[in-house]
Amino acid sequence: MNQTIRQVRRRVILLSIVILACLLGFLALRNWSAIGSKLANPMRKVFGVERVAQMETILFDVQDRINKWKYALGLSQPEAPWGVADAPTPTTRAPTPIPGIGDSSPG
């Protein structure tokens, strides 16, 4: 009985550490996206490519949902993550005259 309580405690502690690590990782990635790219390869070596891909999918899904809620509540506006150039100003030029057409000089 005493041994099963220890096993349960160990599992609860391990699960708590994993959840805390995931939350800290989420906060770090949320605030500093460059950290994600630096941590991805070491995480792939430790956890494997498929598991890291699953974690990334979950993370991006959560980020998308949070952003949708923020947009729906009017807390922020959607923005392009890249620079958007201003639209070019249209220029008008006088048409090039064609010799012999509309020319009033004799020729």
C-alpha atoms as one frame of an Amber mdcrd trajectory, in Angstrom:
protein
   0.000   0.000   0.000   2.745   2.400   0.950   4.538   1.580  -2.303   1.497
   2.365  -4.465   1.125   5.754  -2.767   4.749   6.505  -3.638   4.168   5.483
  -7.233   1.110   7.709  -7.470   3.028  10.629  -5.953   5.888  10.125  -8.388
   3.505  10.079 -11.315   1.731  13.213 -10.103   5.060  14.996  -9.635   6.298
  13.885 -13.052   3.049  14.954 -14.713   3.221  18.322 -12.924   6.782  18.851
 -14.148   5.785  18.001 -17.717   2.776  20.350 -17.612   4.889  23.133 -16.100
   7.575  22.643 -18.746   4.941  22.788 -21.492   3.433  25.972 -20.063   6.831
  27.622 -19.712   7.695  26.546 -23.227   4.423  27.965 -24.519   5.049  31.288
 -22.793   8.598  31.419 -24.095   7.507  30.642 -27.653   4.645  33.075 -27.427
   6.896  35.923 -26.358  10.114  35.071 -28.152   9.490  33.220 -31.389  13.233
  32.961 -32.061  13.526  30.618 -29.077  11.234  28.131 -30.796  13.501  27.740
 -33.787  16.551  27.309 -31.544  14.855  24.711 -29.337  13.207  22.688 -32.071
  16.256  20.672 -33.158  17.402  19.704 -29.627  13.811  18.750 -28.788  13.662
  16.571 -31.909  16.764  14.725 -30.723  15.260  14.135 -27.265  11.594  13.482
 -28.048  11.689  12.509 -31.716  10.514  14.261 -34.851   6.889  13.110 -34.698
   6.333  14.135 -31.081   7.849  17.570 -31.622   5.659  17.993 -34.700   2.621
  17.076 -32.606   3.657  19.590 -29.926   4.124  22.274 -32.568   0.701  21.510
 -34.025  -0.909  21.812 -30.601   0.976  25.025 -29.862   0.018  26.667 -33.148
  -3.602  25.557 -32.745  -3.739  27.151 -29.291  -2.126  30.334 -30.634  -4.659
  30.481 -33.476  -7.575  30.068 -31.084  -6.253  32.771 -28.769  -5.788  35.141
 -31.708  -9.308  34.416 -33.003 -10.745  35.214 -29.564  -8.753  38.435 -29.413
 -10.002  39.456 -32.859 -13.588  38.534 -32.026 -13.454  40.566 -28.798 -11.843
  43.522 -30.552  -8.715  43.330 -28.394  -6.414  43.388 -31.430  -6.521  43.644
 -35.187  -5.152  41.030 -37.588  -1.790  41.996 -39.024   0.427  40.575 -41.713
   3.660  39.222 -40.198   5.583  40.636 -43.154   5.984  44.215 -44.320   3.301
  45.469 -46.665   4.381  47.985 -49.304   2.215  50.953 -50.104   0.254  50.721
 -53.322   2.060  52.433 -56.201   0.684  55.782 -57.288  -0.685  55.596 -60.840
   0.981  57.970 -63.235  -0.631  59.490 -66.303   1.263  60.473 -69.400   0.190
  62.263 -72.508  -0.326  59.832 -75.369   2.492  59.606 -77.867   1.404  61.261
 -81.132   1.439  59.075 -84.210   2.930  60.883 -87.208   0.441  61.601 -89.961
  -2.679  61.089 -87.823  -4.305  64.209 -86.527  -1.418  66.218 -87.867  -2.644
  69.504 -89.363   0.539  70.217 -91.239   0.605  69.356 -94.947   2.761  66.503
 -95.778
